[in-house]
């Protein structure tokens, strides 16, 4: 502890000296123009790190990158988005690979489905003459469920994530080997355009030393397939913890000169870049939309470019957290749970629908001042269209689905992961003694959103919402009795950042009724929500006032000649999920700020589109329409 304190004080003192002197060394790096060697026409090529430079065939290469996640956009749009990024003036794509997107069950991989075909995406990058920074995790953060980790890691309560724990290393070994197999041919040293591979991700926020990053690099090496150099990324002050020898440095963000100075002290011959430079920001449910002004964004990037620091725009295009892919944040005290909204627009230069924004054109104009290479014309994208309002009718209750779902009974409540269920819903039913007057039902931990009922009468008793740090409800009864309680628990995404990433879902700790521990067996009924649940298309009389399922068929407007993208307006609905033609668009919630869900043209047809809505908060049929924008 004393040693760490002295190191911290030393860094602080040196930082002050550097600030006072004005970072004269780095101020001298200001340039007027930036050029690059021509993009290769034949492969393989050599890429190396020497004397503080990124070198392509021993010639300095300036990296102007943009972050894009192929998992957040339909594959039909991959080339459109890459072209749009290139037209901004960038020459490189920065790309996360989400482990849980490809390994749904242990040892079962999917890199072949259209939306998951990494090789196809890398081939597009090559054809469009874009270099690639590949970021395979296994941890990625990215506001993605569990930071890319598969939920099934949580089945083992003793596993230590992001560590040299043998159980964790065993889990990641298959994944690393498979990724190495997928990307081997697409390295610039073979027949592709990958120039760097990232080791871990922002480990300095999480770890105490760099033993695990070093081990991870060794594991990549042991595949025998990685031939390009490595890089690590961190906030500058944590760079030592997350770094491995011989790797380039990425700073998240690299907007302060002191970061370049400090990493130069750690390993002076390694190049440094601003690996995540933020033109916007993420948004949680219950917040206002987050972002950054165009003026401030251009000023920030111009400062980086004038000093000839390579950079990546995080995000240049964000896309959407379709289905159950959105992650969540938590504070250091594990008391502020903040799930991410479905849109990952990020206030990026290219918006969720793929269109160039005011920010895009302002950055492009500034980049043209400095980058002396060709800027392709800004491409045309899929048009956006409106859909006239149509009514979506209530057809079934959630209770009907619960009642026909098989029960699994245990002596204690089990979490989602115990049942190999990532998110969705579990209905827990158990017996409690109630007293006349007020009763308090309290949960030590419930994740993440629960609606609580008397089972037999289906009387609604209250809601517990982890976002608001709620743990109990109080309700009244007219007489002493024993009653069955049903708690319908819905999971948000698993925490994707920080010290509290071990984030199992459901009920899995003590429950008390009037301060006495509940003594009961527990029934569990599982309702995964990635795909449309098999609900009954009819409403029973006693369930008419209980929330549930809605559906409709709809056609596009008669004057529609080209099927475009749209945003489904869910502002008259409560909280739930939307499927269009079987595709899960993600979550909606009146909590806001997001009230419209991006619906790509790729899943629509001119006639007989089918929409299903599960709404957990309302029982009345309502309308949906297609709008032109997110807001």
Secondary structure, DSSP 8 states (H G I E B T S, - for coil): -HHHHHHHHHHHHHHHHHHHHT-HHHHTT--S-B------SSS---EEEETTEEEETTEE---EEEE--GGGS-GGGHHHHHHHHHHTT--EEEEE--HHHHEEETTEE-S-SGGG-HHHHHHHHHHTT-EEEEE--S---TTBGGGG--GGGGGSTT--SSS--HHHHHHHHHHHHHHHHHHGGGBTTTTS-EEEEE-SSSGGGT-SSSHHHHHHHHHHHHTT---SEEEEEE-GGGHHHH--TT-EEEEET--SHHHHHHHHHH-TTS-EEEEEE-SS---BTTS------HHHHHHHHHHHHHTT-EEEETTSB--B--TT-B-EE--TTS---EEB-SB--TT-SB-TTS-B-HHHHHHHHHHHHHB-S----------B--EEEEEEEEEEEHHHHHHHS--EEESS---GGGGT--SEEEEEEEEEEE-SEEEEEEES-EESEEEEEETTT--EEEEEEGGGT--EEEEEESS-EEEEEEEEEEE---B-SSTT-----EE-S-EEETTEE----EEEEEE--SS-----SS--GGGTTS-EEEEEEE---TT--S--BEEEE-TT--EEEEEETTEEEEEEETTSS--EEEE-GGG--SS-EEEEEEESS--S-EEEEEESS--
